[in-house]
Amino acid sequence: MTKHILNKLKERRTSENLRKLSLNNELIDFASNDYLGLARSEELYEKISSYDYSDIVNKNGSTGSRLLAGNSKEYTNLEDKLAGIFNSEAALLFNSGYCANLSIVSSIPQKGDTILYDSLSHICLKEGAWLSKAESISFQHNNLEDLQLKLQRAKGEVFVIIESIYSMDGDKSPLSEIIELTKKYGAQLIIDEAHSTGIMGTSGAGMVCEMNIEREFLARTYTFGKGMGVHGACICGSKELIEYLINFGRPFIYTTALPIHSIFSIDAAFNYLAENIELQVQLQNNIDYFNETYNDQLKENTEMHKPYSDTAIQPIVIPGNKRIKQIAERIQESGLDVRPILSPTVKAGTERLRVSIHAHNTKAEIDKLINELGK
């Protein structure tokens, strides 16, 4: 085992993709998923701190799983509130989007069924598929022809798994067309709204609610550690779906419940966003400004490629692990926090800077980033 560990680490060092933890908190943020700036909001912090803990017995920890000792009226009240926000019959809280996606994808499809997942789906969706007893097959990213071909060949009950916004390219799923295909072949749709939660829709309800197509999905996952600036996640769907997950979703059953502070934080974050919904407009204005400035100054630069994205995630593709790491380090030295994404996280040859635009970024900061990219 020791030899195996050392050899695997040596392989990572040789290929220039050894991961390390870093502290860049003093830099201007172009890296985090805190798209609306709620994680850094002093006002939201004060609102969370103002909640009344006087009647809460377990003030520091939840003491067990929801089914054991971790449940409370605060949990159920928040789930009712989230079901209302996401226009759903019911909602079930999870400790993270990873746990939520792992739970639903691993527990619902059965032996003889087929899971079709977008090739750029987050690893938690893929791992959920691999843990299930169903056959799991990927289809080419956002490729409707390939999806249709796989639907024609699929056996048993079929589940199509997608994301509303993809985390590495920042592009959106063609939801209307995918819904049409799944209806044609009688497949069920499951969607991860991680990167649209907060930044789209009334009260931050995401892309599906903004399009008024909630009823087209078997299940929808919403995470709160990105646009909402706090922690946790929920799955929305029918009451029967939620009851099923409580009984058969292992990541839910066997995980210690979120502490009461997290429950209050989620509640406060949605209240705060509802009162400051203009943050969505501010974010989109910054995204548009970044794209316009990039196109004006760097579009003809053959050293890098920027795929089209009108979301907060802006990839700058510059092949090679070593090269992209060096470029990221140079930009960080200028005071801007931009992180490299290395292979095998992305396909070899598509290594990139994953630039995140935020509502709190200024035009001057964006100008500086564009200037450093030009250098």
ABEGO torsion letter per residue (X at the ends): XAAAAAAAAAAAAAAGABBBBBBAAABBBAABABAAGAAABAAAAAAAAABBAAABABAABAGEBAABAABBAAAAAAAAAAAAAAGBABBBBBABAAAAAAAAAAAABBBGBBBBBBAABBAAAAAAAAABABBBBBBBBGBAAAAAAAAAABBEBBBBBBBABBAAAGBBBBAAAAAAAAAAAGBBBBBBAAAABGABEBGGAEAAAAAGAAAABABBBBBAABAAGBBEBBBBEBAAAAAAAAAABAAAAABBBBBAAAAAAAAAAAAAAAAAAAAAAAAAAAAAAAAAAAAAAAAABAABBBBBBABABBBBBBBEAAAAAAAAAAAAAAGBBBBBBBOAABBBGABBBBBBBBAABBAAAAAAAAAAAAX
